[in-house]
Amino acid sequence: MLERSIQSATFQRLNKSPYPSKLTDGQVLYAKVNKLLPEGMAEVNYKGQKTIAKLEAPLIAGNHYFFQAEIADEGILKLRVISSLQSKGKGSFSDVVEKFMSDLQLPKGGNIKELVALMVRNSMPFTKGELLRMGEILTDTPDKQEGIQTLLRLKDANLTITRPLYFSYLYGRNMEPVTDLLDRLETGLQKSTSLSMGNKGILKILGEVKESETNHLFQKVVNYASGLAVDNAGEPSRRASAQNLLQLMGIEPSESSLGEIRSFIGNNGTALMKDKMTVLAELLAKVEISAEKAHLLLKDVQSALRIMESGEASSQEVLKWGAELIRRAESLLSHPETIPQLTKTDKFNLMYGIHSRKEQQALTSFSRMMGSLSDIRGPEQQALRLLQEMVDFDEGNAAKVHKENLPDIIKDLISKLGLNQEAKLAGGAPVDRSMHDSLKSSLIALLKELPHGEMRESAERLLYKLNGHAALSGESGPLQHVVYQLPLSWMNQRTDLTMQWTGRKTESGKIDSEYCRVLFYLELESIKEVIVDMTVQNRVIALNIYNDTPRLKELSAPFSMNMKEGLEKLGYKLSSVHFKDAGTAAVPAKEKYRGLAGEVPYAGVDLKV
């Protein structure tokens, strides 16, 4: 069974220690006997360090041996000889390894011999079971050399090798696009005819992750258009265009009047109260608390829906009843003990009465309109021109609804993917809907149902990839490292954004934004692979941009002032921007990024201040 998660604290031990790890019962090690001591004791050289152990048989000083460790009750390390390599012997190292494998009854096929040799050369202790497990794991690894390096890294940190731990670290580091993994799983799930109702919700989550920008843009456009529609001081033509835009997106019925829109936005109208009650019913159905209030409120909402459909109550009664139910729901769903709590999107959907079916229709209409902005014509042109005004860029200046939207999209992606849920729980945060409905949680539930096969392999690989971010994040001395690889949808482009923050920790446990280093890697449609290496020292920023596009420095010049002014508004000063080649045939851009990310972190961060 897959482990539920990989805790980032585990990987704080991935930083190499100069001291040998503590041996445990049953572990095998390859060591040299330096000198013999009285009472059967000896000084043994293991992993470059000297240790004292009790020997179970007389040995020769200066020789190397395979030992099996045993920890006695009094804490004394006992070593039992399995095989030896005499200093003046004729046997080769390969012969000794083969003899050891025979003595321990290890299989001679597969990767076992190579793994034994690696463990010996790197002075790493191991057990027979661990060796067999590593051999099986390595057999399932496409890139054998990458797999070996992963095993050595985990062993050097004295971590127990498990399949989830190994593949999480391996896939977290290999930079395979998350976008491709999402597409592969979505395609498989759409073809499946055996998914349970409980697991069909993962398709919705996959769609939300892939269309994160569209969802954010949709919410901002609805809020902006609603404000224009009810602005008494605004131009009548713009108010009419805003009303038409809301109708085209399906937020308002096509026959609704401006007065009804104003009434609806003020939460006093009847036009969409039924939709709001439907949203409430969907939200309450997911609440997991033992309190009777949630169950009673859901029954009241369902009763209200039946009465609204029957037409038995007057509009004033519906309004009064609906407003009271919304008030009760907002209070209940915001309570700390409620699991899961209301998210920002839940509140948006409740405000505008956007239930799940209506949300899908509205997003489809919105995407269609976004795709038609390059060729505006017909009766919808005024509404579409207003939409174009909201979302288009003008000479490098961000449009109204795009401005400052990228940070929101990144935060939302981290939450939807479930990359931060272990850290949030460890910090004492309550379980909210974002954790309950995250892709990571949904994958764990899905894997309990899927049989072995291609779809299960896709789901496992994606889960390992999501857990891999924790594998690559952690602490190194006074520095903290945070790594993310996100499937970003931005300005009609789909790509992966890989980021690594390295910096000192503040008292609150966060990275110090005044002294840090941030690395970015992404592939763009026009200029292909880009690496940005940003160093921040005392809020002064130096940028190194790696890309192979000719004349990129000249092409980017018109945007330099906007970037400089934007940073100054945030309290930072831009000191330099340098453009460099991204990669070569021998060292591709991805390897260049991995090399930069793996540099000694102290080199890029001023720790003396």
C-alpha positions in Angstrom: 0.0 0.0 0.0 1.2 3.5 -0.8 2.2 5.7 2.2 -0.2 8.5 2.7 2.4 11.2 2.4 6.1 12.0 2.6 6.8 14.4 5.4 9.3 17.1 4.5 11.0 16.7 7.9 12.2 13.3 6.8 14.3 14.9 4.1 16.1 17.3 6.4 18.4 14.3 6.9 19.3 14.1 3.2 22.1 16.5 3.9 25.3 14.5 4.1 26.8 14.1 7.6 30.6 13.6 8.0 29.9 11.0 10.8 28.9 7.4 10.2 25.3 6.5 10.9 24.5 4.4 14.0 24.4 0.7 13.2 21.4 -1.5 14.0 20.9 -5.2 14.5 21.4 -7.3 11.4 23.0 -4.7 9.2 25.9 -5.8 7.0 29.0 -3.5 6.6 32.4 -3.7 4.9 35.1 -2.5 7.2 38.8 -2.7 8.0 40.3 -4.0 11.2 42.9 -1.4 12.2 44.3 -3.1 15.3 43.4 -5.7 17.8 42.7 -4.9 21.4 42.5 -7.0 24.6 39.4 -9.1 25.6 38.4 -9.7 22.0 37.9 -6.0 21.2 39.2 -4.3 18.0 39.5 -0.8 16.5 37.5 -0.9 13.2 37.6 1.7 10.4 34.1 2.2 9.0 33.1 5.1 6.7 36.4 7.0 7.4 35.8 6.9 11.2 37.2 4.7 13.9 34.9 2.7 16.2 35.5 0.1 18.9 33.7 -3.3 18.5 33.8 -6.8 20.0 34.8 -9.5 17.5 33.3 -13.0 17.6 36.4 -14.6 16.2 40.1 -13.9 16.0 40.9 -11.7 13.0 44.0 -10.2 11.3 44.8 -6.5 11.7 44.9 -4.7 8.3 42.4 -6.9 6.6 39.0 -6.0 5.3 35.9 -8.0 6.2 32.2 -8.2 5.7 30.6 -8.0 9.1 27.1 -8.4 10.4 26.3 -6.1 13.3 24.7 -7.0 16.6 24.0 -4.6 19.4 24.3 -6.2 22.8 22.2 -5.4 25.8 24.9 -3.3 27.3 25.2 -1.2 24.1 28.4 -2.9 22.9 28.7 -3.3 19.2 29.4 -6.9 18.2 30.7 -7.8 14.7 30.3 -11.3 13.2 32.5 -12.1 10.1 30.7 -13.1 6.9 33.5 -12.8 4.3 37.0 -11.4 4.1 39.4 -9.7 1.7 43.0 -10.2 2.8 45.5 -7.5 2.0 47.9 -10.0 0.4 45.3 -12.3 -1.0 45.0 -13.2 -4.6 41.2 -12.9 -4.8 39.8 -9.8 -6.6 37.2 -7.5 -5.1 34.6 -9.0 -7.5 35.5 -12.5 -6.2 34.9 -11.3 -2.6 31.6 -9.8 -3.5 30.5 -13.0 -5.2 31.6 -15.1 -2.2 29.7 -12.7 0.2 26.6 -13.1 -2.0 26.9 -16.9 -1.8 27.4 -16.8 2.0 24.3 -14.7 2.4 22.4 -16.7 -0.1 21.6 -13.7 -2.3 20.3 -14.2 -5.9 23.0 -13.7 -8.5 20.8 -12.2 -11.2 19.4 -8.7 -11.5 21.1 -5.8 -9.9 22.2 -7.4 -6.6 25.9 -7.7 -7.3 26.2 -4.1 -8.5 24.3 -2.9 -5.5 26.5 -4.8 -3.1 29.6 -3.3 -4.8 28.1 0.2 -4.5 27.3 -0.3 -0.8 30.8 -1.5 -0.1 32.6 1.3 -2.1 30.5 3.9 -0.3 30.8 2.3 3.1 27.0 2.0 3.5 25.5 -0.6 5.9 22.6 -2.7 4.6 20.4 -5.7 5.5 19.6 -8.6 3.2 16.0 -7.6 3.0 16.9 -4.1 2.1 19.3 -5.2 -0.6 16.6 -7.4 -2.2 14.1 -4.5 -2.0 16.5 -2.1 -3.6 17.1 -4.7 -6.4 13.4 -4.9 -7.1 13.0 -1.1 -7.1 15.9 -0.6 -9.4 14.4 -3.2 -11.9 11.3 -1.0 -12.2 13.4 2.2 -12.8 13.7 3.2 -16.5 16.9 5.2 -15.9 19.2 2.8 -14.0 22.0 5.4 -13.3 19.5 7.9 -12.0 18.0 5.2 -9.8 21.4 4.3 -8.4 22.1 7.9 -7.5 18.8 8.1 -5.8 19.4 5.0 -3.7 22.9 6.3 -2.7 21.4 9.6 -1.7 18.7 8.1 0.5 21.1 5.5 2.0 23.7 8.2 2.8 21.0 10.0 4.8 20.4 6.8 6.8 16.8 6.5 5.6 14.9 3.2 5.3 14.4 2.5 1.6 10.8 2.1 0.7 9.1 2.1 -2.7 7.1 5.3 -2.1 10.1 7.1 -0.6 12.4 6.1 -3.5 10.0 7.0 -6.3 8.9 10.2 -4.6 12.5 11.4 -4.5 13.3 10.1 -8.0 10.2 11.6 -9.7 10.5 14.8 -7.7 13.9 15.4 -9.1 13.5 14.3 -12.8 11.6 17.4 -13.9 9.1 15.3 -16.0 6.2 17.8 -16.7 3.3 17.5 -14.2 1.2 18.7 -17.1 1.9 15.5 -19.0 1.1 13.4 -16.0 -2.2 15.2 -15.4 -3.2 14.7 -19.1 -2.3 11.0 -19.0 -4.4 10.3 -15.9 -7.3 12.3 -17.1 -7.4 10.5 -20.4 -7.4 7.1 -18.6 -10.1 8.1 -16.2 -12.4 9.5 -18.9 -12.2 6.1 -20.7 -12.9 4.1 -17.5 -16.3 2.6 -16.9 -15.6 1.1 -13.5 -14.9 4.2 -11.3 -17.1 4.5 -8.2 -19.2 7.7 -7.7 -16.9 8.7 -4.8 -13.9 8.8 -7.1 -15.4 10.5 -10.1 -14.9 13.8 -8.4 -11.2 13.6 -9.2 -12.0 14.5 -12.8 -13.4 17.8 -11.6 -10.2 18.4 -9.5 -8.0 17.6 -12.5 -10.0 20.1 -14.6 -9.6 22.8 -11.9 -5.9 22.3 -11.7 -5.5 22.4 -15.5 -7.7 25.5 -15.8 -6.6 27.4 -12.8 -6.0 30.6 -14.7 -9.4 30.4 -16.4 -11.1 29.9 -13.0 -9.4 32.9 -11.5 -10.0 35.0 -14.5 -13.6 34.0 -14.6 -14.2 35.0 -10.9 -12.4 38.4 -11.5 -14.4 39.1 -14.6 -17.7 38.3 -12.8 -16.8 40.5 -9.9 -15.7 43.3 -12.2 -18.7 43.1 -14.5 -21.1 42.9 -11.6 -19.6 46.1 -10.2 -20.0 47.9 -13.5 -23.6 46.7 -14.0 -24.8 48.3 -10.7 -22.7 51.4 -10.9 -25.2 54.2 -11.0 -22.4 56.7 -11.9 -21.2 54.7 -14.8 -22.1 55.1 -18.5 -25.4 53.4 -19.5 -23.7 51.7 -22.4 -21.0 50.2 -20.2 -23.6 49.1 -17.7 -25.6 47.4 -20.4 -22.4 45.7 -21.8 -21.6 44.4 -18.3 -25.2 43.1 -17.9 -25.0 41.4 -21.3 -21.6 39.8 -20.4 -23.0 38.4 -17.2 -25.9 36.9 -19.2 -23.6 35.4 -21.8 -21.6 33.7 -19.1 -24.7 32.2 -17.6 -24.4 34.1 -14.3 -27.7 35.9 -15.0 -30.7 34.7 -16.9 -30.8 36.2 -20.4 -34.2 37.9 -19.7 -33.1 39.5 -16.3 -33.3 43.2 -16.0 -30.6 45.6 -14.6 -32.8 46.0 -11.5 -32.8 42.2 -10.9 -29.1 42.1 -11.3 -28.6 44.9 -8.8 -31.1 43.2 -6.4 -29.3 39.8 -6.8 -25.8 41.2 -6.1 -27.2 42.8 -3.0 -28.5 39.4 -1.9 -32.1 40.6 -1.8 -33.3 39.3 -5.2 -35.4 36.3 -6.0 -34.0 35.5 -9.5 -31.2 33.1 -8.4 -32.2 32.3 -4.8 -32.9 28.7 -5.9 -29.4 28.4 -7.3 -28.0 29.7 -4.0 -29.9 27.0 -2.1 -28.6 24.4 -4.5 -25.0 25.6 -3.8 -25.7 25.4 -0.1 -27.0 21.8 -0.4 -23.8 20.8 -2.2 -21.6 22.4 0.4 -23.4 21.0 3.4 -23.4 17.5 1.9 -19.6 17.5 2.2 -19.4 18.6 5.8 -17.9 16.0 8.1 -18.8 17.0 11.6 -20.8 15.1 14.2 -22.7 18.3 15.2 -26.5 18.1 14.6 -26.6 21.6 13.3 -25.2 20.7 9.8 -27.7 17.9 9.4 -30.6 20.0 10.4 -29.5 22.9 8.2 -29.2 20.6 5.2 -32.8 19.3 5.8 -34.0 22.9 6.0 -32.2 23.8 2.7 -33.7 20.8 1.0 -37.1 21.7 2.2 -36.6 25.3 0.9 -35.7 23.9 -2.5 -38.8 21.8 -2.7 -41.0 24.7 -1.8 -39.3 27.0 -4.3 -39.9 24.4 -7.0 -43.5 24.0 -6.1 -44.2 27.7 -6.1 -46.2 27.4 -2.7 -44.4 30.4 -1.1 -44.5 34.1 -2.0 -41.3 35.8 -3.3 -41.0 37.7 0.0 -41.2 34.5 2.0 -38.6 32.8 -0.2 -36.3 35.8 0.1 -36.6 35.9 3.9 -36.2 32.2 4.3 -33.3 32.0 1.9 -31.4 34.9 3.5 -31.7 33.3 6.9 -30.5 29.9 5.6 -27.5 31.6 4.0 -26.7 33.4 7.2 -26.8 30.2 9.2 -24.7 28.3 6.6 -22.0 31.0 6.5 -21.8 30.9 10.3 -21.6 27.1 10.4 -19.2 26.6 7.5 -16.8 29.2 9.0 -16.6 27.6 12.4 -13.2 26.2 13.3 -14.6 22.7 14.0 -16.3 22.4 10.6 -14.4 20.0 8.3 -14.0 21.1 5.6 -14.4 24.9 5.9 -15.5 27.4 3.2 -12.9 28.3 0.6 -12.7 31.5 -1.4 -14.3 29.7 -4.4 -17.1 28.3 -2.2 -17.9 31.9 -1.0 -17.8 33.1 -4.6 -20.1 30.3 -5.8 -22.5 31.0 -2.9 -22.6 34.7 -3.6 -23.5 34.2 -7.3 -25.5 31.0 -6.9 -23.1 28.9 -9.0 -23.7 25.3 -8.3 -21.6 22.5 -9.9 -23.7 22.1 -13.1 -24.0 25.8 -13.6 -20.3 26.3 -12.9 -19.3 23.9 -15.7 -21.7 25.6 -18.1 -20.5 29.1 -17.1 -16.8 28.2 -17.5 -17.4 26.6 -20.9 -19.2 29.8 -22.0 -16.4 31.9 -20.6 -13.7 29.9 -22.4 -15.6 30.1 -25.6 -15.8 33.9 -25.3 -12.1 34.1 -24.5 -11.3 32.2 -27.6 -13.4 34.5 -29.8 -11.7 37.8 -28.7 -9.4 37.8 -31.7 -12.5 38.0 -34.1 -15.2 40.1 -32.4 -18.4 40.4 -34.4 -22.2 40.0 -34.2 -24.7 41.0 -31.5 -22.3 40.1 -28.6 -19.6 42.4 -29.7 -20.1 45.2 -27.1 -20.0 42.6 -24.3 -16.9 40.9 -25.8 -15.1 44.3 -26.3 -15.7 44.9 -22.5 -14.2 41.5 -21.8 -11.3 42.2 -24.1 -10.6 45.5 -22.3 -10.5 43.6 -18.9 -8.1 40.8 -19.9 -5.9 42.2 -22.7 -2.4 43.6 -22.1 -1.4 47.0 -23.4 2.2 47.9 -24.0 3.5 45.7 -21.2 1.1 46.9 -18.6 -1.0 44.2 -17.0 -4.7 44.4 -17.7 -7.3 45.1 -14.9 -8.2 41.5 -14.1 -4.7 40.0 -14.8 -2.9 42.4 -12.5 -1.4 40.6 -9.5 -3.3 37.5 -10.6 -0.3 35.2 -11.0 0.6 34.9 -7.3 -3.1 34.0 -6.6 -2.9 31.3 -9.3 0.3 29.8 -7.8 -1.1 29.8 -4.3 -4.3 28.2 -5.6 -2.4 25.5 -7.5 -0.3 24.6 -4.4 -3.5 24.2 -2.4 -5.4 22.3 -5.1 -2.5 19.9 -5.7 -2.2 19.3 -1.9 1.5 20.2 -1.8 1.2 22.2 1.4 -1.3 20.1 3.4 1.3 18.2 5.5 3.0 21.5 6.4 -0.3 23.1 7.2 -1.4 20.2 9.5 2.0 20.2 11.2 1.6 23.9 11.8 -1.7 23.3 13.6 -4.0 24.6 10.8 -7.5 23.2 10.8 -8.5 20.8 8.0 -10.3 22.9 5.4 -12.0 22.1 2.1 -8.8 22.7 0.2 -7.2 19.7 1.9 -10.3 17.6 1.6 -10.7 18.2 -2.1 -7.0 18.4 -3.0 -5.6 16.2 -5.8 -3.2 14.4 -3.5 -6.0 13.3 -1.2 -8.1 12.3 -4.2 -5.3 10.2 -5.6 -4.8 8.4 -2.3 -8.5 7.5 -2.3 -8.4 6.5 -6.0 -5.5 4.1 -5.5 -7.5 2.2 -2.9 -9.9 1.3 -5.7 -7.7 0.9 -8.8 -6.4 -2.6 -9.8 -2.9 -3.0 -11.2 -2.7 -1.7 -14.7 -1.8 1.4 -16.8 -4.3 3.7 -15.0 -2.9 2.8 -11.6 0.6 3.3 -12.8 -0.4 6.8 -14.0 -2.0 7.7 -10.7 0.9 6.3 -8.6 3.4 8.3 -10.7 1.5 11.5 -10.3 1.2 11.0 -6.5 5.0 10.2 -6.3 5.6 13.4 -8.2 3.5 15.5 -5.8 5.2 13.9 -2.8 8.6 14.6 -4.5 8.4 18.3 -3.7 8.7 17.4 0.0 11.6 15.1 -0.8 13.5 18.0 -2.4 12.6 20.6 0.3 14.1 20.7 3.7 16.7 22.4 5.8 20.5 22.6 5.6 22.1 24.3 8.6 20.6 27.8 8.9 19.1 27.6 5.4 15.7 26.4 4.2 14.9 25.1 0.8 11.4 25.0 -0.8 10.9 23.3 -4.2 7.8 23.3 -6.3 7.0 22.1 -9.8 3.6 23.5 -10.9 1.4 22.8 -14.0 0.9 26.5 -14.9 -1.8 27.8 -17.3 -1.0 31.5 -18.0 -1.9 33.8 -20.9 -3.2 30.8 -23.0 0.0 28.8 -22.5 0.4 25.5 -20.6 3.8 24.8 -19.1 5.4 23.6 -15.9 6.9 26.2 -13.6 9.8 24.8 -11.5 10.8 27.0 -8.6 13.4 26.7 -5.8 13.6 29.1 -2.9 16.7 29.0 -0.7 17.2 31.3 2.2 17.6 31.9 5.9 14.6 31.1 8.2 12.9 33.9 10.0 11.7 33.5 13.6 8.2 32.5 12.2 9.9 29.7 10.2 9.5 31.3 6.8 12.2 32.2 4.3 13.7 35.6 4.8 12.6 37.6 1.8 15.4 40.1 2.2 18.2 37.5 1.9 17.4 34.6 -0.4 17.9 33.0 -3.8 15.1 32.0 -6.1 15.5 29.8 -9.2 12.8 29.4 -11.9 12.7 27.0 -14.9 9.9 27.0 -17.5 9.4 26.4 -21.2 7.5 29.1 -23.2 6.0 28.9 -26.6 8.2 31.6 -28.2 11.5 31.6 -26.4 11.5 27.9 -25.3 13.5 27.0 -22.2 14.2 29.8 -19.7 16.1 29.8 -16.4 16.0 32.8 -14.0 18.4 32.9 -11.2 17.5 35.7 -8.8 19.6 36.6 -5.8 18.3 38.9 -3.1 20.7 40.6 -0.6 19.3 43.3 1.7 16.3 43.7 -0.7 18.7 44.4 -3.7 18.0 42.0 -6.6 20.4 40.6 -9.2 19.0 38.6 -12.1 20.8 36.1 -14.3 18.5 35.0 -17.2 19.6 31.9 -19.2 18.0 31.5 -22.6 19.2 30.9 -26.2 16.9 33.3 -28.0 19.0 35.7 -30.2 18.8 39.4 -29.2 16.7 38.5 -26.1 18.3 41.4 -24.2 17.2 43.9 -26.9 13.7 42.4 -27.1 13.2 42.6 -23.4 14.4 46.2 -23.0 10.9 47.8 -23.3 9.8 45.8 -20.2 12.8 46.6 -18.0 11.4 49.8 -16.6 8.1 48.2 -15.8 9.9 45.5 -13.9 12.1 48.0 -12.1 9.2 50.1 -11.0 7.1 47.1 -10.0 9.9 45.9 -7.7 10.4 49.3 -6.2 6.7 49.4 -5.3 7.3 46.1 -3.4 10.3 47.6 -1.6 13.1 46.0 -3.7 15.8 47.5 -5.9 17.0 46.0 -9.1 20.8 46.2 -9.4 21.6 44.1 -12.5 20.2 41.9 -15.2 22.5 39.5 -17.1 21.6 37.3 -20.1 23.5 34.0 -20.6 23.2 30.9 -22.7 20.8 28.3 -21.3 22.6 25.2 -22.3 24.7 23.2 -24.7 24.5 19.8 -26.4 26.6 18.4 -23.6 24.7 20.1 -20.8 21.0 20.8 -21.8 19.0 23.5 -20.0 17.3 21.1 -17.6 20.7 19.8 -16.5 21.9 23.4 -16.2 19.0 24.2 -13.9 19.6 21.1 -11.8 23.2 22.0 -11.5 22.3 25.5 -10.3 19.8 24.1 -7.9 22.3 21.7 -6.5 25.0 24.3 -5.9 26.2 24.9 -2.3 23.4 27.2 -1.1 25.8 29.5 0.9 27.4 30.7 -2.3 24.2 32.6 -3.4 23.1 34.0 -0.1 24.7 36.6 2.1 24.7 35.1 5.6 27.1 37.6 7.2 24.6 40.5 7.7 
